[in-house]
Every structure is written in C-alpha cells, then in structure tokens.
Amino acid sequence: MGCLQSGQKCHGQVLKNGVDCILPVQNSLIHFYGCCGLVELARKVFDEMSQADLVSWNSIVNAYANVGELDTAHDIFNIMLGKTVVSWNVMIYGYLKGNNPGCSLMLFRKMVNSGLRGNDKTMVSVLSACGKSARLTEGRSIHGFLIRTSLNFSVILLTSLMDMYSKCQKVELARSIFDSMVHRNLICWNAMILGHCIHGKPADGLDLFAEMVNSTGETILPDEVTYIGVISACARAGLLTEGRKFFSQMMDKYTIKPNFAHYWCMANLYAGCNIASDAIAGEEGTNPSARAFPDMHLLIFIMENVLMRVL
C-alpha cells in the first residue's frame, strides 16, 4: 500500500509539472499501475497517449495478463504491429501464469512460424507449459529445437528441461541432464531432488539430497523447497521416523520456518502411516518429535479437514 501511495503521488507530481505527455514517463506509469493490478488506470494512461511505442503496447498487454484478463490482453496483442520476442514472451507467460499451457504452446508455434526464434525466457515458459500439461512429445520437440538452433544452454534452461522431463515421468532423462551439468546451483539441485522424490523413486531423491548436503558443504544449503521434496519422498515411501527427522533438521540446523506445504507433506506422511490426528495430538505433551511442530493445530487441521476429503 505504501508503494502504491508513493506511486500515485508521483503521478500527481507528473501532472502538476506538465510532463505527463513525455513517452518514457507514460510508459513508466503504465508499468507501475499494471504491477499494482490497477489495470483501469494503466489503460487510462495508455488511451490518453498521443503516440504509443512497443514498450507501451507490451506494458498494457502485461497489465491485463497480470490480472488474468487474458482475452483482453490477447485482443490488444493481436492488433500490435512489429511484435518483438518480448511481446510474444509477455503473452506466452501470461497464458502459462493463467494455467492455460496449451495456449502458451500455440503462441510459441505461431511465433516460430513468424520467423522469430525466441530467447531463454521464451524457452523456459514453453518448457514449463509442456511440464504442466505432461506433453512429452512437444517437450522433446522443443529440446530438439534448442539443439538445432544452437541456443546456449544456460543453467536456467537446463533446469527447465530437467523439470519438464520429470513432470512428464521421464526422470531418467532429467537425471542425465543433471549429471552432465558442470555448474549447479540450488535451483538445479532442488529440481532434480523434487523430480526423484515426487515423480520418480523416493530413495533416489533422498540419496541425491544427501549428496548435495555432503558434497557442496556450506556453498549450497537446502531451503524450504528442498525439504518439500525430501518430506514428500518420506511420505511416498512411508518413512515416518526419517520424515520427522528431516522436519526437525529443517528447523534446527537450517533455521527454515515450516510453511503450509511442509505441514501438508507431514500430514500425508502420517496419513500414509495410518496415524490418526488424535494420536498426534495425544503425543504433543510427551513425545519430543511431536513437540517439534511449531503449529500442531495446523497439522491436525490439514489431516482432519483437508486430506481426508481427497484421500
């Protein structure tokens, strides 16, 4: 709210000083209101422009996409002239964010047919779209396209390929990419650990987690995402003792505060081991493992009110 008020004060100063007709100022205002979700105000600035440039058009499309008004965003996108890769990326990512991966991939094909190759951001979005919709054939095709067009395989691009193959149940292909990487960051490790833990063999994920902790020392430390994968692996494999240990390790050794996803994973673990919520509540005063949960009530709530409805 503070940033919004500051931005609106700046807009007031722009009007007061008579610089509201300067193109970069107008573009900044469209971007500001779009980021704040105030698409009506962004559109007002856009409509009052005497001459918009590509930045203006991209910004207003992005403003509508950010609030989920994808039909309007696409209508504006369609009448744009001289679309660049940035323009296509805005719309491709908009559909991806709006949980419509099919439209993201359709737009990517249209972009390629128009003669544009795309960049890393394009490829990350379309690979994510393939993973979300489990479109292995298209994912392989995009992988081949990357090889043919000699696009540099950056760390983020390789990680996106790993994530896509894992979500398409081809964890062994993801692992081959991971093993070939010279430089790995935490995001790479997390992607592969989650790939094994959620889509592959839980034991492989736990082994890889141990390798990360033991081989990288203090250079790469696990975060909350890492432990979502690790505890999920324990839930899938029914490893109650190990799951409790990892939950405590996450807090005590790495000072990571558990979030809803961690409690969801622990609730899955307990439910999979046929331990009822009232049994967990009964342990709270006597069992050190039970006292490890900072929010016991959240864990019990998930088990009683959420998990039981989907199991």
N, C-alpha and C positions, 0 to 999 in steps of 0.2 A: 504493500500500500504506500509506503514511503517513497519508493522509486516512481510509482505512478504519479503521485502528487508532485514530485520534483519534475517529472517529465511534462506534466500539464502546465506547471509554472513556466518551464522553458518555452512551451508553445505560446503561452501568453506573452512572454517577452519577445518572441519572434514576431507576433502580430503587432505588438506595441512599437517595435523598431522598424517595421515595414520590410522585413526580409523574408516574408512568407512566400514570395514568388521565386526565390532562389532554388534552383533544382536540387542541389545536394541537401539543402535544409528540408525540402518537401520529402525527399526520399528517406531522410532520417526519421521524420515524423511518421511516415507510413510504416517503416520498420518498427519504430517504438510502439505505436498503437497495436500493430499486429502481434508483437511479442507479448503485449499485455492482454491479448484476447479481445480488444475493443475494435472489432472489425468494422463497425459502422463509422467510427471516427477515422480509421485508416482509409476507408472508401471515400469519405467526405474530402479528405486531403487529396486523394487521387483524382476524384472527379473535378476538383477545382484547379487542377494543373493545366496550364496553357499548352505545355508540351512535355509528355512523359518519355523517359528513356527506358532501356531494358531493365535497369535497376528498379525503376518504378513498377514496371509490369511484374517482374519477379517477386517484388515485395508484396504486392497486393494479392497475387496468387498464393503466396506463402501465408499471408494473413488469413485467408479463407480456409486454406488447408489445415492450419493450426487449430482452428475451432471446429473442424470436422465438416465444414460446408464444402464438400468435395465436388458436388455438381456445379456450384457457382465457380469454384476455383478452376474446374476443367473448362467451363464456358469461356472464362477470361483467357485461359491458356490457349484455347483453340483460335482466338482472334489475334493473338500476338504475332507480330512479324519479326523475322530474324531471330528465332529462338536459338539460344546457345545451350551448351551442355548444362550450365547452371539452371536454365529454365526447365529443362527436362528433369533434372535431379529434384527440383522443388516438387514437381508433380508426382514423380515416381515415389519419392519418400512420403509424400502426403497420403497416397493410397496405402503404402505399407503401414504407416502410423495409424491409419483408419481401418486396419485389419482387412484390407482388400488386396492381398498379394497378387491375385490374378490380374487385376488392372495394372499393377506395377509392372508385371512382366509383359503385358500387352503394350504398354507405353514404351518399354525398353525396346521391343521389336520394332515399333514404329520409329523410334529414334535412330536405330541402326539402319533401317531402310531409308531414312532421310539423309544418310551419309555421315552421321556423327558417331564416333566410336565410344564416347563416354570416358569417365575417369575413375579413380579409385572409389569415390563416393557413390558413383552410379553402380559399380560392381558390388560394393558392399550391400547396397539396398536390394539389388535383384537377387543376390545370393541369399540374403535374409528372407526374401519373398519365397524363394524355392524351398528353403528350410521350413518356413512356417506352413506351407501348403504341401510339404512332403513330395515335391515334384523333382524326383531324382533325375529323370531324363533331361529336363530343362537345366537342372543344375550341372549335369555333366556337359551339356552343350555349351553352357556359359564358361565352364572351366576350359573346354577346348577353344572357345573364342578367345579367352585370355592368352592361351599359349600361342595361337595363330597370330594375334595382333601384337605380340611381344610386349604387352604391358608389364611394367616392372611389378614383380610380386612382393609388395610391401608386407610388413608384419601384419597389419590390419587386414589386408586382403587374404593372406594365407589363413589367418584366424577365421575369417568369414567362410572360407572354403571348408575348414575343419568343422565349423558349426553346422554348415549346410549338410555335409555328408553324415554327421552324427544324427541330425534330426531326420534324415532320410534312412536311418537304420543301417548305414554303411560306416560303422565306427572304425573298421579296419582301414578304410581309405583315409579317414580323418587322421588316424594314428600314423599312417605312412607319411602324411604331410607334416605332422608334428615332429616326427623323428628326423625329417630332412632339414628342419629349420636350424640355422646357425645361431640366430639370436632369438631368444624367447623372453617375453615379458609376462607379467602376472595374468594379463588377459588371455594370452595363449595357453598358459597352464590351466587356467580356470575353464576355458572352452573344452580342452581335452579331458580334464577331470570330470566335468559335467557330462561330456559325451559318453564316457565309460559308465559313470555312476547312474545316469538316467536312461540312456539309450542302449548301453552295452552290458558288459559284465561288471557288477559292482566291485568284485575283487580287484579287477584291473584298475578301476578308479582309485581304490584305496591304496593300491601299490604305487600308483603314479603320484598320489598325494604325499606318500612317504618319501618318494624320490625327490619331489620338489623341496620338501622341508629339509631333507638331509643333504641335498647336493647344492642348493643355492645359498644355504646359510642365512645370513642377515640381508642379503641383497634382494631377495624376493620373499615376502611374507604373505601368508594366506590372509584373505579378507572375508567379509560376510558371504560373498558369492561362493568362494571356495567351500565354505562349510555347509552351504545349502546342498552342494553336490555330495560332500562326504557323508552328511547325515542322511541324505536320500539313499545313498548306497547301503548304509546300515539298515534303513527301513526295508529296502528291497530284499536284503539278504537275511533279515531277521536277527541282526546282531545288536541285541539290546544293550549289553554291557559296553560294547565299543561305542555305540551311539551316545550313551550317557557320558562316556569318557571324552568323546570329541566335543560334545556340547560344553562340558566344563572347561576343556582345554581352550576352546574358542574364547571364553570369557577370562579365564585366569591367566593364561600365558600370553594371549594376543590382545587382551582387553577389547574384544569385539562385543558390542551390546547386541543381544539377540533381537531379531525383528519378527514380524508375523510369519514370514516364510520359514524361519527356523523352528518356531513353535508348531507350524503345520507339519513340518518334516518329523518332529518328535512325536506329534500326535499320531502320524502314520506309523511310526515305529512301534509305539505302544499298542495301537490297534492291531497291527500285524502280528504282534506277540501275544494277542488276546489278553491284554491287561486293561481292565476297565478303569474309567476315570475315577470312580470312588476308591479304587485300590490305590491310585496315585495320591489322591487327597489324604488317605489314611497314612501314607508314608511320610507326609510332609514334616511331621514333628519328630520322626525317629530316624529316617534314612538320610544320610548325607547327600546321596545322589538326588533325592527328591528336593532337598533344600537348595540344590544348585540352580533351580529355576527361579529367576527373579520375579516372574509373573506366573505363578502356578494357576491362577484363575483363568488366564488366557489359554493355557494349555488345556485345561479341563473344558473351557467353553468350546474350543475347537472340536474336541472329541465328542462332546455331547450334542452340540447344535449344528455343527458343520459336517464333520467327517461321516457321522452316522447316516447322513442323508445321501451321501454319494457312494458309500461302500456297498 
